[in-house]
């Protein structure tokens, strides 16, 4: 459903802000100088969404490797030197095995498949591998744009 709001600038100029919100799709917005252009764009985008042809201009493109690199850069320095040393091998493990995948494509099955390769390790070690990955993902989604 499209909503068009009129905004009046201090100099008196009008602009028309269109906001399209459909369940299961990201909100789309655009601003136009005429109401006619705003309505035309709203109709076009809504039609594309309904037909399944609309692909938002911003798509998530970040890989797990990018997220882990950012985690190492921004979060790891806050940890004690001992923890940094202990978690370094965990970061390398996940980067080598799943780093190539887009964040949106990393599944529970992927994680479990690689965790099973650690079956000879102590349960505490396996827990560490899972918690470091979980912490990286949870903090990364707050800090990564797009």
C-alpha positions in Angstrom: 0.0 0.0 0.0 1.4 3.4 -1.0 1.2 6.5 1.2 2.0 9.9 -0.2 2.8 12.7 2.3 3.2 16.4 1.3 6.1 18.3 2.7 6.4 22.1 2.6 9.9 23.5 2.7 10.7 26.8 4.5 10.9 28.5 1.0 7.4 27.3 0.2 8.3 24.5 -2.2 6.2 21.3 -2.0 7.6 17.8 -2.2 5.8 14.5 -2.2 7.2 11.6 -0.3 6.0 8.2 -1.3 6.2 5.2 1.1 5.3 1.7 -0.1 4.9 -1.0 2.5 3.9 -4.5 1.6 4.1 -7.6 3.8 7.2 -9.6 3.1 9.0 -6.8 1.3 11.2 -4.0 2.5 9.7 -0.5 2.7 10.4 1.6 -0.4 10.5 5.4 -0.3 11.1 8.1 -2.8 10.5 11.9 -3.0 9.2 13.8 -6.0 8.6 17.4 -6.9 5.1 16.7 -8.4 2.1 14.7 -7.2 1.8 13.2 -10.7 5.3 11.8 -10.6 4.8 10.4 -7.0 1.6 8.6 -8.0 3.2 7.2 -11.2 6.2 5.8 -9.3 3.9 4.4 -6.5 1.8 2.6 -9.1 4.8 1.2 -11.0 6.6 -0.1 -7.9 3.4 -1.6 -6.4 2.8 -3.4 -9.7 6.3 -4.8 -9.8 6.0 -6.1 -6.3 2.7 -7.8 -7.0 4.1 -9.4 -10.2 7.2 -10.5 -8.3 9.5 -8.4 -10.5 10.5 -5.8 -8.0 14.0 -6.2 -6.5 15.0 -3.5 -4.0 18.1 -1.5 -4.9 19.8 -2.6 -1.6 20.4 -6.2 -1.2 22.4 -7.8 1.6 25.8 -8.5 0.2 27.9 -9.2 3.2 29.7 -12.4 3.7 30.5 -14.2 7.0 34.2 -13.4 6.4 33.4 -9.7 6.2 31.4 -9.9 9.4 34.2 -11.8 11.2 36.8 -9.3 10.0 34.7 -6.5 11.4 34.3 -8.5 14.7 38.1 -8.9 14.9 38.6 -5.2 14.3 35.8 -3.8 16.5 34.9 -6.3 19.2 38.0 -8.4 19.8 40.2 -5.5 21.1 37.8 -5.0 24.0 38.5 -8.6 25.2 41.5 -9.6 27.3 44.6 -10.7 25.5 44.1 -14.3 26.7 40.6 -14.3 25.3 41.7 -12.8 22.0 44.3 -15.5 21.7 41.8 -18.2 22.5 39.2 -16.9 20.1 41.6 -16.3 17.2 41.6 -20.0 16.2 37.8 -20.0 16.4 37.5 -17.0 14.0 39.9 -18.7 11.6 37.9 -21.9 11.8 34.6 -20.2 10.8 36.2 -18.0 8.2 37.8 -20.9 6.4 34.7 -23.1 6.5 31.8 -20.6 6.0 33.4 -17.3 5.3 32.6 -17.4 1.6 28.8 -17.5 2.3 26.5 -14.5 2.3 25.2 -13.9 5.8 21.6 -14.5 4.7 22.7 -17.9 3.3 24.4 -19.3 6.5 22.1 -21.9 7.9 21.9 -23.9 11.1 22.7 -27.0 9.0 25.9 -25.3 7.8 27.0 -24.6 11.4 26.1 -28.1 12.6 27.9 -29.7 9.7 31.2 -28.0 10.7 30.6 -28.4 14.4 30.5 -32.2 13.9 34.1 -32.0 12.7 35.0 -31.0 16.2 33.5 -34.2 17.8 36.9 -35.1 19.3 37.0 -31.8 21.2 35.7 -31.2 24.8 32.1 -30.0 25.1 33.4 -26.7 26.5 35.5 -26.2 23.3 32.5 -26.9 21.1 30.5 -24.4 23.2 33.2 -21.8 22.7 33.1 -22.3 18.9 29.3 -21.8 18.9 29.3 -18.9 21.3 32.0 -16.9 19.4 30.1 -17.4 16.1 26.8 -16.4 17.8 28.4 -13.3 19.4 29.9 -12.3 16.1 26.6 -12.6 14.3 24.6 -10.9 17.0 26.9 -7.9 17.3 27.6 -7.8 13.6 24.0 -7.3 12.6 23.8 -4.3 14.9 26.9 -2.8 13.3 26.7 -3.8 9.6 24.7 -1.7 7.2 22.9 -3.4 4.5 
